[in-house]
Amino acid sequence: MLYFFQQVLNGLHSGALYALLAFGYVLTNGILHRTNLAYGALFAFCGQTMILTAAFGYQALWLTLFAAVALGIVAAFLYAALISHILSRSVFEPLADRTPNAIVVTTLGILLLLSEASRIAADTHDLWLPPMLAQPIVFAQNASFKATLTLIQLLDCAVVVAAIALATFAFARSSFGRRWRAVSDDPRTAAMCGVDVRAVFRHAVLAGGFCAALAGIMAGLYYGNISFGSGLVYGLKILFVTAVGGYLSPPRAALGAAAFGMAESLWAGYFPVEWRDAWMYLFLVAMLVLIGAGRDQSKIA
């Protein structure tokens, strides 16, 4: 039971990262209704930017480790704002009324661009941050086993819970949340009622970009490194998770993504880890087919 409890604790951290990414992804795609393959790349790019900037600040500017990491965090959020600005105005808005394949192909190109930019900036080397806040916190133990989480894992989970709770409250009570739901349901009707559809969409893309940046920063601080190709992996997982749950509710998408992260952790604890991604993708595809068939039947009825 302690081993099972340890896997549950591990799933809390991975589920928190997935939940934050899913929340931000639905903010954009709930309005766009198009597949955005660049979202995972933005997550990895911001994490890499934080690590590269922190390394530069520590080695070249002679900053303390804390100051270098703080500089990297600021740089990651600035790049997230810049990339979100470019995506919303130069990619999503011009292509929103065209075929879905246009945005899929364009965002795939952006994914490759961001991945290559990170690789070139790092000179194809993996830079690693030193372990930070790695002190284990014991939740349960017996004579031979301890169920623990590190301090950085607890901090990441607390930040995600606070961020999603605050965003959910603001989303439910603020005028932006009401305008987002109106634009998500029917943008033309919302525009006829006086809603600035472009402003809502741009703010949603910016908020989603900040969610991706925050997740990338926390992943970089915990793992110490984010590989160049991890953006595609995370992006595909979030795409499938949110497609299963739908794009109408960011909090519900976050909850489903957290459950997916928990399932991944349990699989890694009891089954061969090299088959984990294959089986999890297969499960998501099966869920998408079953739920999609149910939605089609309800529409026909």
C-alpha positions as CSV (number, residue, x, y, z in Angstrom):
1,M,0.0,0.0,0.0
2,L,2.9,2.4,0.7
3,Y,4.2,1.7,-2.8
4,F,0.8,2.4,-4.3
5,F,0.6,5.6,-2.2
6,Q,4.0,6.6,-3.6
7,Q,2.8,6.3,-7.2
8,V,-0.3,8.4,-6.3
9,L,2.0,11.1,-4.9
10,N,4.1,11.0,-8.0
11,G,1.0,11.3,-10.1
12,L,0.0,14.5,-8.3
13,H,3.0,16.3,-9.7
14,S,2.8,15.0,-13.3
15,G,-1.0,15.5,-13.2
16,A,-0.5,19.1,-12.0
17,L,1.7,19.9,-15.1
18,Y,-0.8,18.3,-17.4
19,A,-3.7,20.1,-15.8
20,L,-2.1,23.6,-16.2
21,L,-1.3,22.8,-19.8
22,A,-4.8,21.6,-20.5
23,F,-6.4,24.7,-18.9
24,G,-4.3,27.0,-21.1
25,Y,-4.9,24.9,-24.3
26,V,-8.7,25.0,-23.9
27,L,-8.6,28.8,-23.4
28,T,-7.3,29.2,-27.0
29,N,-9.0,26.2,-28.7
30,G,-12.3,26.8,-27.1
31,I,-12.6,29.8,-29.4
32,L,-10.4,28.8,-32.3
33,H,-11.8,25.2,-32.6
34,R,-8.6,24.3,-34.5
35,T,-5.8,21.9,-33.6
36,N,-2.8,23.9,-32.3
37,L,0.4,21.8,-32.5
38,A,2.5,24.8,-31.4
39,Y,1.2,24.8,-27.8
40,G,3.5,22.0,-26.6
41,A,6.4,23.6,-28.3
42,L,5.7,26.8,-26.5
43,F,5.8,24.9,-23.2
44,A,9.2,23.3,-24.0
45,F,10.6,26.5,-25.5
46,C,9.8,28.6,-22.4
47,G,11.3,25.9,-20.1
48,Q,14.4,25.8,-22.3
49,T,14.5,29.6,-22.3
50,M,14.4,29.7,-18.5
51,I,17.3,27.2,-18.3
52,L,19.5,28.9,-20.9
53,T,18.9,32.3,-19.4
54,A,19.6,31.1,-15.9
55,A,22.9,29.4,-17.2
56,F,23.9,32.7,-18.9
57,G,23.1,34.7,-15.8
58,Y,25.1,32.4,-13.6
59,Q,28.1,31.8,-15.8
60,A,28.4,35.1,-17.7
61,L,26.8,37.7,-15.4
62,W,28.1,36.2,-12.1
63,L,24.6,36.2,-10.6
64,T,23.7,34.0,-7.7
65,L,21.8,30.9,-8.5
66,F,18.5,32.3,-7.2
67,A,19.0,35.6,-9.1
68,A,19.9,33.7,-12.3
69,V,16.8,31.5,-12.0
70,A,14.6,34.6,-11.4
71,L,16.1,36.2,-14.5
72,G,15.3,33.0,-16.5
73,I,11.7,33.0,-15.3
74,V,11.2,36.6,-16.3
75,A,12.7,35.8,-19.8
76,A,10.4,32.8,-20.2
77,F,7.3,34.9,-19.5
78,L,8.5,37.7,-21.8
79,Y,9.0,35.2,-24.7
80,A,5.7,33.6,-24.0
81,A,4.0,37.0,-24.3
82,L,5.9,37.7,-27.5
83,I,5.1,34.4,-29.1
84,S,1.5,34.5,-28.1
85,H,1.2,38.0,-29.6
86,I,2.7,36.8,-32.9
87,L,0.5,33.7,-33.0
88,S,-2.8,35.4,-32.3
89,R,-2.3,38.3,-34.8
90,S,-0.2,36.7,-37.5
91,V,-1.3,33.1,-37.5
92,F,-4.6,32.3,-35.8
93,E,-6.6,35.4,-36.9
94,P,-5.7,35.2,-40.6
95,L,-6.3,31.5,-40.8
96,A,-9.3,31.1,-38.4
97,D,-11.8,31.1,-41.3
98,R,-9.9,28.8,-43.5
99,T,-9.7,25.0,-43.5
100,P,-8.5,23.3,-40.3
101,N,-5.5,21.9,-42.1
102,A,-4.1,25.4,-42.7
103,I,-3.7,26.0,-38.9
104,V,-2.5,22.4,-38.3
105,V,0.3,22.8,-40.9
106,T,1.2,26.3,-39.8
107,T,1.5,25.4,-36.1
108,L,3.5,22.3,-37.0
109,G,6.0,24.6,-38.7
110,I,6.0,26.8,-35.7
111,L,6.7,23.7,-33.5
112,L,9.7,22.8,-35.6
113,L,10.9,26.4,-35.6
114,L,10.7,26.7,-31.8
115,S,12.4,23.3,-31.3
116,E,15.2,24.2,-33.7
117,A,15.6,27.6,-32.1
118,S,16.1,26.0,-28.7
119,R,18.5,23.5,-30.1
120,I,20.6,26.1,-31.8
121,A,20.6,28.4,-28.8
122,A,21.9,25.5,-26.6
123,D,24.4,24.5,-29.3
124,T,22.8,21.0,-29.3
125,H,24.0,20.6,-25.7
126,D,21.8,19.7,-22.8
127,L,22.2,22.2,-20.0
128,W,21.1,21.1,-16.5
129,L,20.1,23.1,-13.5
130,P,21.4,21.9,-10.2
131,P,18.9,20.1,-7.9
132,M,16.8,22.7,-6.1
133,L,14.5,22.2,-3.1
134,A,15.1,18.5,-3.3
135,Q,14.5,17.8,0.4
136,P,12.1,14.8,0.7
137,I,8.9,15.3,2.7
138,V,7.8,12.0,4.2
139,F,4.0,11.4,4.1
140,A,4.0,7.8,5.3
141,Q,6.6,5.2,6.2
142,N,7.2,1.8,7.6
143,A,10.4,-0.1,8.6
144,S,11.6,-0.5,4.9
145,F,9.8,2.1,2.8
146,K,9.0,5.8,2.8
147,A,6.4,7.5,0.7
148,T,7.8,11.0,-0.1
149,L,7.6,14.0,-2.3
150,T,10.3,16.6,-2.7
151,L,9.8,20.2,-1.7
152,I,10.0,21.3,-5.3
153,Q,7.2,18.9,-6.2
154,L,5.0,20.2,-3.4
155,L,5.7,23.7,-4.4
156,D,4.8,23.0,-8.1
157,C,1.5,21.3,-7.0
158,A,0.7,24.2,-4.8
159,V,1.4,26.8,-7.5
160,V,-0.8,24.9,-10.0
161,V,-3.7,24.4,-7.6
162,A,-3.6,28.1,-6.7
163,A,-3.3,29.3,-10.3
164,I,-6.1,27.0,-11.6
165,A,-8.3,27.9,-8.6
166,L,-7.8,31.6,-9.1
167,A,-8.3,31.4,-12.9
168,T,-11.4,29.3,-12.4
169,F,-12.9,31.8,-10.0
170,A,-12.1,34.7,-12.3
171,F,-13.3,32.7,-15.3
172,A,-16.7,32.1,-13.6
173,R,-17.2,35.6,-12.2
174,S,-15.4,38.0,-14.5
175,S,-16.7,39.7,-17.6
176,F,-13.9,38.1,-19.6
177,G,-15.2,34.7,-18.7
178,R,-18.7,35.6,-19.9
179,R,-17.4,37.0,-23.1
180,W,-15.1,34.0,-23.6
181,R,-18.1,31.6,-23.3
182,A,-20.2,33.8,-25.6
183,V,-17.5,33.8,-28.3
184,S,-16.9,30.1,-27.8
185,D,-20.6,29.3,-28.4
186,D,-21.1,31.6,-31.4
187,P,-18.6,34.4,-32.3
188,R,-20.9,36.0,-34.9
189,T,-23.7,36.4,-32.4
190,A,-21.3,37.6,-29.7
191,A,-20.0,40.2,-32.1
192,M,-23.6,41.3,-32.9
193,C,-24.2,41.8,-29.2
194,G,-21.2,44.1,-28.9
195,V,-18.4,41.7,-27.8
196,D,-15.0,42.5,-29.2
197,V,-14.2,39.0,-30.5
198,R,-10.6,39.8,-31.5
199,A,-9.8,41.2,-28.1
200,V,-11.3,38.2,-26.3
201,F,-9.3,35.9,-28.6
202,R,-6.0,37.7,-28.1
203,H,-6.4,37.8,-24.3
204,A,-7.2,34.1,-24.4
205,V,-4.1,33.2,-26.4
206,L,-2.0,35.3,-24.1
207,A,-3.4,33.6,-21.0
208,G,-2.9,30.2,-22.6
209,G,0.7,31.2,-23.4
210,F,1.3,32.2,-19.8
211,C,-0.1,28.8,-18.6
212,A,2.3,27.0,-21.0
213,A,5.2,29.2,-19.8
214,L,4.5,28.5,-16.1
215,A,4.3,24.8,-16.8
216,G,7.6,24.9,-18.7
217,I,9.2,26.8,-15.9
218,M,8.1,24.3,-13.2
219,A,9.1,21.3,-15.3
220,G,12.5,22.8,-15.9
221,L,13.0,23.6,-12.2
222,Y,12.0,20.0,-11.2
223,Y,13.6,17.9,-13.9
224,G,16.6,20.3,-14.4
225,N,16.3,20.0,-18.2
226,I,13.7,19.9,-21.0
227,S,14.6,18.1,-24.2
228,F,14.1,19.8,-27.6
229,G,11.5,17.2,-28.7
230,S,9.5,17.1,-25.5
231,G,7.2,19.8,-26.8
232,L,5.6,17.5,-29.4
233,V,5.1,14.7,-26.8
234,Y,3.4,17.0,-24.3
235,G,1.4,18.8,-27.0
236,L,0.0,15.6,-28.4
237,K,-1.0,14.3,-25.0
238,I,-2.8,17.5,-24.1
239,L,-4.4,17.6,-27.6
240,F,-5.9,14.1,-27.1
241,V,-6.9,14.7,-23.4
242,T,-8.8,17.9,-24.2
243,A,-10.3,16.4,-27.4
244,V,-11.8,13.7,-25.2
245,G,-13.2,16.1,-22.6
246,G,-14.2,18.9,-25.0
247,Y,-13.2,22.5,-25.3
248,L,-16.1,24.1,-23.4
249,S,-14.7,24.1,-19.9
250,P,-11.0,24.8,-19.0
251,P,-11.5,23.6,-15.4
252,R,-13.0,20.3,-16.6
253,A,-10.1,19.9,-19.1
254,A,-7.7,20.5,-16.3
255,L,-9.3,17.9,-14.1
256,G,-9.3,15.3,-16.9
257,A,-5.6,16.0,-17.6
258,A,-4.8,15.6,-13.9
259,A,-6.5,12.2,-14.0
260,F,-4.4,11.3,-17.1
261,G,-1.2,12.2,-15.3
262,M,-2.2,10.0,-12.4
263,A,-2.9,7.1,-14.7
264,E,0.5,7.5,-16.3
265,S,2.2,7.4,-12.9
266,L,0.3,4.3,-11.9
267,W,1.3,2.6,-15.2
268,A,4.9,3.5,-14.7
269,G,4.8,2.0,-11.2
270,Y,3.3,-1.4,-12.1
271,F,3.9,-2.0,-15.9
272,P,6.9,-1.7,-18.3
273,V,7.6,2.0,-18.6
274,E,8.8,1.7,-22.2
275,W,5.2,0.8,-23.2
276,R,3.6,3.5,-21.2
277,D,3.2,6.2,-23.9
278,A,1.9,3.7,-26.5
279,W,-0.8,2.3,-24.2
280,M,-1.8,5.7,-22.9
281,Y,-2.2,7.0,-26.5
282,L,-4.2,3.9,-27.4
283,F,-6.5,4.6,-24.4
284,L,-7.0,8.2,-25.4
285,V,-7.7,7.2,-29.0
286,A,-10.3,4.6,-27.9
287,M,-11.9,7.2,-25.5
288,L,-12.0,9.7,-28.3
289,V,-13.7,7.3,-30.7
290,L,-16.3,6.2,-28.1
291,I,-17.1,9.7,-26.9
292,G,-17.2,11.0,-30.5
293,A,-19.6,8.3,-31.5
294,G,-21.8,9.2,-28.5
295,R,-21.8,12.8,-29.5
296,D,-22.7,12.0,-33.1
297,Q,-25.6,9.9,-31.9
298,S,-26.9,12.6,-29.5
299,K,-26.8,15.1,-32.4
300,I,-28.7,12.8,-34.7
301,A,-31.3,12.1,-31.9
